[in-house]
Amino acid sequence: MPPKAEAWRDALRQAARRRDWEALSLLDGQLQRQLATGAWQPADEARRMLAETYRELMALRQAEANLLQQRLHALDQQREAQLAYAQVSDWNDA
């Protein structure tokens, strides 16, 4: 495996482990530009390794999105409970 492919894989994984979405986005853009311009033409093995890395990143992104959705749902339920409590309190004060 060429060192360049391993370096890309490691950099992408490190950014993902840190949950550094900005760095991950920058790395993705840089890699995409290198591939699009032909500045780097990885061998088939390197392409497969990078494809597997991207599948890992997509699974992580999905897990993070699910967690965020759960948190937002919990906050929404909490807000609704607070509104209901406030209405009941207003009724009791009247």
C-alpha positions as CSV (number, residue, x, y, z in Angstrom):
1,M,0.0,0.0,0.0
2,P,1.5,3.4,-1.0
3,P,2.3,5.7,1.9
4,K,0.1,8.4,0.4
5,A,-3.0,6.3,0.6
6,E,-2.3,5.3,4.2
7,A,-1.6,8.9,5.1
8,W,-5.0,10.0,3.7
9,R,-6.8,7.1,5.5
10,D,-5.1,7.9,8.8
11,A,-5.8,11.7,8.5
12,L,-9.5,11.0,7.7
13,R,-9.8,8.6,10.6
14,Q,-8.0,10.9,13.1
15,A,-10.4,13.8,12.2
16,A,-13.3,11.5,12.6
17,R,-12.2,10.2,16.0
18,R,-11.8,13.8,17.2
19,R,-15.3,14.5,15.8
20,D,-13.6,17.4,13.9
21,W,-16.1,17.8,11.1
22,E,-14.5,20.9,9.7
23,A,-11.1,19.1,9.4
24,L,-12.9,16.1,7.9
25,S,-14.6,18.3,5.3
26,L,-11.3,20.0,4.4
27,L,-9.5,16.7,4.0
28,D,-12.4,15.3,1.9
29,G,-12.2,18.4,-0.4
30,Q,-8.4,18.2,-0.7
31,L,-8.6,14.5,-1.6
32,Q,-11.4,15.0,-4.0
33,R,-9.4,17.8,-5.8
34,Q,-6.3,15.6,-6.1
35,L,-8.3,12.8,-7.6
36,A,-10.3,15.1,-9.9
37,T,-7.3,16.9,-11.3
38,G,-5.2,13.7,-11.7
39,A,-2.6,15.1,-9.2
40,W,-2.8,11.7,-7.6
41,Q,-3.9,8.5,-9.3
42,P,-4.1,5.8,-6.7
43,A,-3.8,2.1,-7.5
44,D,-6.8,-0.2,-7.3
45,E,-5.8,-1.4,-3.8
46,A,-5.5,2.2,-2.5
47,R,-8.9,3.1,-4.0
48,R,-10.5,0.1,-2.3
49,M,-8.9,1.1,1.0
50,L,-10.1,4.7,0.7
51,A,-13.6,3.5,-0.3
52,E,-13.7,1.3,2.8
53,T,-12.5,4.3,4.9
54,Y,-15.3,6.4,3.4
55,R,-17.9,3.7,4.2
56,E,-16.6,3.8,7.9
57,L,-17.0,7.6,7.9
58,M,-20.5,7.4,6.5
59,A,-21.5,4.9,9.2
60,L,-20.1,7.3,11.8
61,R,-21.9,10.2,10.2
62,Q,-25.2,8.3,10.3
63,A,-24.6,7.3,14.0
64,E,-23.9,11.0,14.9
65,A,-27.0,12.1,13.0
66,N,-29.1,9.5,14.8
67,L,-27.7,10.7,18.2
68,L,-28.5,14.3,17.3
69,Q,-32.0,13.4,16.3
70,Q,-32.5,11.6,19.6
71,R,-31.2,14.6,21.5
72,L,-33.5,17.0,19.6
73,H,-36.5,14.8,20.2
74,A,-35.7,14.7,23.9
75,L,-35.4,18.5,24.0
76,D,-38.7,18.8,22.2
77,Q,-40.4,16.5,24.6
78,Q,-38.9,18.4,27.5
79,R,-40.1,21.7,26.1
80,E,-43.6,20.3,25.6
81,A,-43.7,19.1,29.2
82,Q,-42.6,22.5,30.4
83,L,-45.4,24.2,28.4
84,A,-48.0,21.8,29.8
85,Y,-46.7,22.4,33.3
86,A,-46.9,26.2,32.7
87,Q,-50.5,25.9,31.5
88,V,-51.6,23.8,34.5
89,S,-49.9,26.2,36.8
90,D,-51.7,29.1,35.1
91,W,-55.0,27.2,35.6
92,N,-54.3,26.6,39.2
93,D,-53.5,30.3,39.8
94,A,-56.7,31.4,38.2
